[in-house]
Amino acid sequence: MQTFREKILAMLNDEVVESLPFFHWWRHSQIGWAERECRNRGMGICWSRPPHSTILHNVKRKVIHDPSKGPGLYRVIYSTPIGSVYQDEKREPGVGQWHGPRSWRDVSPWHLTRLIKSVEDYDVVKYIVDHTEYQPYYFPIEQAKEWLGEDGLVVASLPHSPMQMLMIDWIGSEGGRFYIHHARYREKVEALYESLVKSYSSMYEIAAHSPADVVMFGDNIDGVLVNPRLFKQYFMTTYE
């Protein structure tokens, strides 16, 4: 009889499976009777863990919490020799005590302001990218595999692809922000994109050599956020 892990891997490798494997992301799963009931009926568990650690060279990161501005509000500041950038985050109660970056109620922290707010921020963020080093750190994956056993799968999780980091995390697409920046500051956007492509190549290599059976390289792709032209120009080459 195939285990949950064996069925998932067999399906991914186009092999015959005894039954269609069904598994649930740990971060979205209830804990307790509901999870137990689902697992008894044949549900596997999927855990994600990073395969790397991140080191910033010649970049200082400072987190400021000012309770007077409201509960759970934090400002993260990155200072470099050529300037500083910051982003404001809302971290609701429970962050660090629940599943990953989730509060008792929802996904948190969440960006209230983006790292890139104006054209002047691009050079600073590019400096940060160019001075970021990724090193293998496989303990979280090894530990998760030992804990989970054959009850599911542990995947090495990576951040969004370079252009989607800009669209979703650093510039933001709300109100058309990314598309306005892409039109007005095309050279700055593409220079930062190219720096990310170069920087992430070592991270992909680390993930490929990790003890995880699967690497998750996921984006938020749909016809509204990423049109076919953008997909072909900035996403296909990275995926390949």
Secondary structure as GFF3:
##gff-version 3
##sequence-region A 1 240
A	DSSP	alpha_helix	4	12	.	.	.	ID=ss1
A	DSSP	beta_strand	22	25	.	.	.	ID=ss2
A	DSSP	three_ten_helix	26	28	.	.	.	ID=ss3
A	DSSP	alpha_helix	33	40	.	.	.	ID=ss4
A	DSSP	beta_strand	43	49	.	.	.	ID=ss5
A	DSSP	beta_strand	52	56	.	.	.	ID=ss6
A	DSSP	beta_strand	60	65	.	.	.	ID=ss7
A	DSSP	three_ten_helix	67	69	.	.	.	ID=ss8
A	DSSP	beta_strand	73	80	.	.	.	ID=ss9
A	DSSP	beta_strand	83	90	.	.	.	ID=ss10
A	DSSP	beta_strand	110	111	.	.	.	ID=ss11
A	DSSP	alpha_helix	121	130	.	.	.	ID=ss12
A	DSSP	beta_strand	132	136	.	.	.	ID=ss13
A	DSSP	alpha_helix	139	148	.	.	.	ID=ss14
A	DSSP	beta_strand	152	157	.	.	.	ID=ss15
A	DSSP	alpha_helix	162	164	.	.	.	ID=ss16
A	DSSP	pi_helix	165	170	.	.	.	ID=ss17
A	DSSP	three_ten_helix	174	176	.	.	.	ID=ss18
A	DSSP	alpha_helix	177	184	.	.	.	ID=ss19
A	DSSP	alpha_helix	186	208	.	.	.	ID=ss20
A	DSSP	beta_strand	214	216	.	.	.	ID=ss21
A	DSSP	alpha_helix	228	230	.	.	.	ID=ss22
A	DSSP	pi_helix	231	235	.	.	.	ID=ss23
A	DSSP	alpha_helix	236	239	.	.	.	ID=ss24
###
